Amino acid sequence: MEKARDKAINIIKEKGGLIRTKEAFKEGIHRRTFYALRDQGTLIPISRGLFHLTDLDIPTEVGLAEVAKKVPNGVICLISALAFHRLTTQIPYQIWLAVDRKARKPKITYPPIKVFHFSSTMFIQGIETHRIMGQEVKIYNAPKTVIDCFRWQKEVGLDVALEGAKEYLKRANASPAKLMEYARICQIEKRIAPYLRAIVS
């Protein structure tokens, strides 16, 4: 039993400490071993069918990893992406998630999500893949996120969009040209140009 337990823990650690029940069984962890780890408190449920190891530090982005597992075709966007890139003082209580306009709205009870349907052209631009707890998580890059916030400013708030733009442009690797490139793709070039000129002047 001890050998099976250690093997199971190592498998889960290789997954970044976060694993779904079905995934555990598929990886060869016996049901008896899995549920024994749960009953002993070694595995803690964080939502239905999703568990993490208690002896590993769980990053604040655990919700992002969980959503990525459940909606692999979604992309973390807007305020959640701003927070990931450290471009806002906002602390989102929901995971802001973009899906293609033709996709169905994901049905997730936990963690809470706020879904936005992006047109196909705007959806595929500026996606980065980050590994969080062993999970591949799609997140819009910093300049695309800033532009998306202006595009969705009624949802985000103009003050949040401006804060994101200011914080981004403070960075050594900031690219005003990249911002304008995404602004053209998102068809808000004329709307955003005055704001950017005011920030950089």
C-alpha positions in Angstrom: 0.0 0.0 0.0 2.8 2.4 0.9 4.5 1.7 -2.5 1.2 2.4 -4.3 0.7 5.5 -2.2 4.1 6.9 -3.0 3.7 6.1 -6.7 0.4 7.9 -6.8 1.8 11.0 -5.1 4.7 11.1 -7.6 2.3 10.9 -10.5 0.2 13.7 -9.1 3.3 15.8 -8.4 4.4 15.3 -12.1 1.0 16.8 -13.0 1.8 19.9 -10.9 -0.1 18.7 -7.8 -3.5 19.1 -9.5 -5.4 16.2 -10.9 -8.9 15.1 -11.9 -10.4 11.8 -10.7 -10.7 10.3 -14.2 -7.2 11.5 -15.0 -5.8 9.8 -11.9 -7.4 6.5 -12.8 -6.2 6.8 -16.4 -2.6 7.3 -15.1 -2.8 4.0 -13.3 -3.7 5.1 -9.8 -5.9 2.6 -8.2 -9.3 3.8 -6.9 -8.6 2.4 -3.5 -5.2 4.3 -3.3 -6.8 7.5 -4.7 -9.6 7.6 -2.2 -7.3 6.6 0.7 -5.2 9.6 -0.1 -8.3 11.7 0.0 -9.5 10.2 3.3 -6.1 10.8 4.8 -6.2 14.4 3.8 -3.2 14.1 1.4 -5.5 15.1 -1.4 -7.9 18.0 -1.0 -10.9 18.5 -3.3 -11.1 22.0 -4.7 -14.1 21.4 -6.9 -16.1 18.4 -8.1 -13.7 15.8 -9.4 -10.6 18.0 -9.0 -8.0 17.5 -6.3 -4.6 19.0 -5.2 -1.9 17.7 -2.9 -1.9 19.4 0.4 1.9 19.5 0.8 2.5 21.6 -2.3 2.2 25.4 -2.4 -0.8 26.3 -4.5 -0.3 29.4 -6.6 -2.9 32.1 -6.7 -3.4 31.1 -10.4 -4.8 27.7 -9.4 -8.2 28.8 -10.6 -6.7 29.5 -14.0 -5.3 26.0 -14.2 -8.6 24.5 -13.1 -10.6 26.4 -15.8 -8.0 25.4 -18.4 -8.6 21.8 -17.5 -12.3 22.2 -17.9 -12.3 24.5 -21.0 -9.1 23.6 -22.9 -10.2 25.8 -25.9 -10.8 28.9 -23.7 -8.4 31.7 -23.3 -7.9 33.7 -20.0 -8.7 37.3 -20.9 -9.4 40.9 -19.7 -9.2 41.4 -15.9 -7.9 37.9 -15.2 -5.2 38.3 -17.8 -4.4 41.8 -16.5 -4.0 40.3 -13.0 -1.8 37.5 -14.4 0.5 40.0 -16.1 0.5 42.2 -13.0 -1.0 45.1 -14.9 -3.9 45.9 -12.5 -4.7 46.4 -8.8 -8.0 44.6 -9.4 -8.5 41.2 -7.8 -11.0 39.3 -9.9 -13.4 37.1 -8.0 -14.3 35.4 -11.3 -12.1 33.9 -14.0 -12.6 36.0 -17.2 -12.6 33.7 -20.1 -12.8 34.2 -23.9 -14.2 31.6 -26.2 -14.7 31.6 -29.9 -18.0 33.2 -30.9 -19.2 29.9 -32.5 -18.4 28.0 -29.3 -21.0 27.1 -26.7 -20.9 28.8 -23.4 -19.0 26.5 -20.9 -21.0 25.2 -18.0 -18.9 25.4 -14.9 -20.1 25.8 -11.4 -16.7 26.3 -9.8 -14.6 28.4 -10.0 -17.0 31.1 -11.2 -16.3 32.3 -14.7 -17.3 35.3 -16.8 -17.5 34.3 -20.4 -16.9 36.5 -23.5 -17.5 35.4 -27.1 -14.7 36.8 -29.3 -15.0 36.8 -33.1 -12.7 34.2 -34.7 -10.2 36.8 -36.0 -9.8 38.5 -32.6 -10.0 35.3 -30.6 -6.9 33.7 -32.1 -4.6 36.7 -31.8 -2.0 37.2 -29.1 -2.4 33.8 -27.3 0.4 32.6 -25.0 0.6 29.3 -23.3 1.8 29.2 -19.7 2.3 26.2 -17.5 0.6 26.5 -14.1 0.7 23.5 -11.8 1.6 21.3 -14.7 -1.4 22.5 -16.7 -1.1 24.3 -20.0 -3.1 27.5 -19.7 -3.9 29.8 -22.6 -3.7 33.5 -21.7 -3.7 36.6 -23.9 -0.3 38.4 -23.9 0.0 41.8 -22.2 -0.5 44.1 -25.2 -3.5 42.1 -26.5 -5.0 42.1 -23.1 -4.7 45.9 -22.8 -6.4 46.4 -26.2 -9.1 43.9 -25.3 -9.8 45.9 -22.1 -10.5 49.0 -24.2 -12.6 47.1 -26.6 -14.7 45.7 -23.7 -14.4 48.9 -21.6 -18.1 48.9 -20.7 -17.5 45.5 -18.9 -14.1 46.3 -17.6 -14.3 50.0 -16.9 -12.3 52.7 -18.6 -10.2 53.3 -15.5 -9.1 49.7 -15.4 -8.2 49.8 -19.1 -6.2 53.0 -18.7 -4.4 51.5 -15.6 -3.5 48.5 -17.7 -2.1 50.6 -20.5 -0.1 52.8 -18.2 1.4 49.9 -16.3 2.3 48.1 -19.6 3.9 51.1 -21.1 6.1 51.5 -18.1 7.9 48.3 -18.8 11.2 48.1 -20.6 9.9 45.7 -23.2 6.7 47.6 -23.9 5.8 48.2 -27.5 3.4 51.0 -28.4 3.5 49.6 -32.0 2.3 46.2 -30.8 -0.6 47.9 -29.0 -1.6 49.7 -32.2 -1.2 46.5 -34.2 -3.7 44.7 -31.9 -5.9 47.9 -32.0 -6.1 47.6 -35.7 -7.0 43.9 -35.5 -9.7 44.7 -32.9 -10.9 47.6 -35.0 -10.5 50.2 -32.2 -7.4 52.1 -33.6 -9.1 55.5 -33.7 -10.7 55.1 -30.3 -7.5 54.1 -28.5 -5.0 56.4 -30.3 -5.8 59.5 -28.2 -5.4 57.6 -24.9 -2.0 56.2 -25.9 -0.8 59.6 -27.1 -1.8 61.1 -23.7 0.0 58.3 -21.8 3.3 58.4 -23.7 3.5 62.2 -24.0 
